Amino acid sequence: MTGETAAWLFTASAWVLPVLLGVALHEAAHGYVANWLGDPTAREAGRITLNPLRHVDPVGTILIPGLLILSPLNFVIGFAKPVPVDFGRLSNPRRDMIWVALAGPGTNILLALAAALLFHVQQVLPSPYGEWVWYNLRNGLIINLALAVFNMLPVPPLDGGRVAVGVLPRQLARPLARLEPAGSF
């Protein structure tokens, strides 16, 4: 293996692992909380899982990020397959929709905190393992904070849009909720 290939594998693995963990736990958290609050849709679909392959969207997780990585642009964006939730099956749909929406970004914040705390443990690892773990923790911190902040933008179908629909008075929530199909585009 050449030095350039080894460096590429080092960098790729230090990004891919935190992304897969952050996205899989984010989506599984939505399904877990929905199931806990009365909607078994995600559980029945096998989506309450840490298996990242169950959350892969061919376009949003593979095609778009892949094209951006190969492009001269200096950023990457993508998305996972949303966990199915039937809000009508929740015990209290308006209130419970807020908790289901908050579960994903809340999980990302917990993962970012865990990464920050694990920096202390990483220091005792020998090189090159300690360096590789350091990059994974740094990237996990960045990715999870970015996922939490981005997903809390108050635009449907993002989690923040669902929270806004749940907390706004009905006369303001309805027009916002109708934006969800356009927001997906």
C-alpha positions, -999 to +999 in steps of 0.1 A: +000+000+000+014+034-010+017+062+015-009+082-005-034+053-003-028+048+034-034+085+040-066+085+020-079+054+039-070+070+072-089+102+063-118+084+048-123+061+078-120+090+102-150+106+084-171+077+074-174+061+108-186+092+126-211+100+098-225+065+098-228+064+136-244+099+138-269+093+110-279+058+121-284+068+158-303+099+147-328+080+126-331+051+150-339+076+178-368+089+159-382+054+154-375+044+190-393+074+205-422+071+180-426+034+190-424+043+227-452+069+222-475+045+204-465+043+167-449+010+158-445+019+121-407+022+122-403-009+143-425-029+119-404-016+090-372-027+107-359+008+110-351+010+147-316-003+141-280+008+143-274-009+109-265+022+088-275+003+056-312+004+067-309+043+067-291+048+034-310+068+007-294+060-027-296+096-038-291+115-005-265+093+011-245+081-019-251+100-051-252+136-039-223+133-014-202+113-039-207+139-066-198+167-042-166+149-030-155+146-066-164+182-075-142+212-069-167+225-043-154+225-008-184+211+010-204+179+013-241+175+021-264+146+021-294+130+039-306+096+051-338+079+044-364+093+069-377+069+094-415+063+088-437+078+114-475+078+113-482+107+136-519+097+137-509+066+156-492+085+184-509+088+217-511+126+215-501+134+179-494+172+183-473+168+215-457+135+206-446+148+172-424+173+190-407+145+210-402+123+180-386+152+161-364+162+190-351+126+194-328+128+164-310+161+171-310+153+208-291+120+201-266+140+179-260+164+209-254+134+232-230+119+207-211+152+204-209+154+242-196+118+243-170+126+217-159+156+237-156+135+269-137+107+251-109+131+241-095+125+276-094+087+270-079+091+236-048+107+251-036+074+266-037+055+233-004+048+215+003+063+181-010+059+154-042+046+171-045+077+193-042+100+163-069+080+144-092+080+174-086+118+178-097+125+143-128+102+146-137+121+178-131+155+163-151+146+132-178+130+153-181+162+173-183+184+142-207+161+123-231+156+152-232+193+161-238+201+124-266+175+122-283+188+153-282+225+143-291+218+106-320+195+115-334+220+140-339+247+113-377+255+115-384+243+079-405+212+072-396+184+068-366+190+090-370+181+127-371+218+136-401+223+112-419+195+130-412+210+164-425+244+151-457+228+138-462+212+172-457+244+192-472+271+170-509+280+173-529+259+148-536+289+125-498+293+120-489+256+122-512+245+093-496+267+066-461+256+078-471+220+078-483+223+042-448+233+032-434+198+040-437+184+004-420+215-010-393+214+017-384+178+007-376+191-028 
